[in-house]
C-alpha cells in the first residue's frame, strides 16, 4: 500500500545550459555567481521602475543560468 507518490524532479534549466556549465572551472563559476546576482538585482530594479517585460525575461534567463551554476557547484562540492 502506497500513501504518497514520489514525483520525479525536473530541472528548471536545460541540459544545454548544464553541459556548458560543467566545462567551466570552479573558480570562474564562483566569480560568475557574484556577477549574476548583481545583474539579477539590476534587472528586477529596472522592471519595477519601467514595468518592461524585457527585464523580467532577462531576469528569468539569468536566474535559470544561476540555478544551473549553483547546482553544478553543489555537485562538485558533494563529490569531493
WOMO-V487343 format. One record per backbone hydrogen bond with DSSP energy under -1.0 kcal/mol. NH is the residue of the N-H (numbers start at 1). CO is the residue of the C=O. E is the energy in kcal/mol with one decimal. If there is no record, write none. Layout:
BEGIN
[[NH | CO | E] [NH | CO | E]]
END
This chain:
BEGIN
[[18 | 14 | -2.0] [19 | 15 | -2.8] [20 | 16 | -1.9] [21 | 17 | -2.4] [22 | 18 | -1.8] [24 | 21 | -1.5] [29 | 25 | -1.8] [30 | 26 | -2.2] [31 | 27 | -1.7] [32 | 28 | -2.3] [33 | 29 | -2.1] [34 | 30 | -1.3] [35 | 31 | -1.9] [36 | 32 | -2.8] [37 | 33 | -2.2] [38 | 34 | -1.7] [39 | 35 | -2.3] [40 | 36 | -2.6] [41 | 37 | -2.1] [42 | 38 | -2.1] [43 | 39 | -2.6] [44 | 40 | -2.5] [45 | 41 | -2.3] [46 | 42 | -2.7] [47 | 43 | -2.2] [48 | 44 | -2.2] [49 | 45 | -1.6] [50 | 46 | -2.8] [51 | 47 | -3.0] [55 | 52 | -1.2] [57 | 53 | -2.5] [58 | 54 | -2.4] [59 | 55 | -2.2] [60 | 56 | -2.6] [61 | 57 | -2.5] [62 | 58 | -2.4] [63 | 59 | -2.5] [64 | 60 | -2.3] [65 | 61 | -2.1] [66 | 62 | -2.6] [67 | 63 | -2.3] [68 | 64 | -2.0] [69 | 65 | -2.3] [70 | 66 | -2.7] [71 | 67 | -2.4] [72 | 68 | -2.1] [73 | 69 | -2.8] [74 | 70 | -2.4] [75 | 71 | -2.4] [76 | 72 | -2.5] [77 | 73 | -2.2] [78 | 74 | -2.4] [79 | 75 | -1.7]]
END
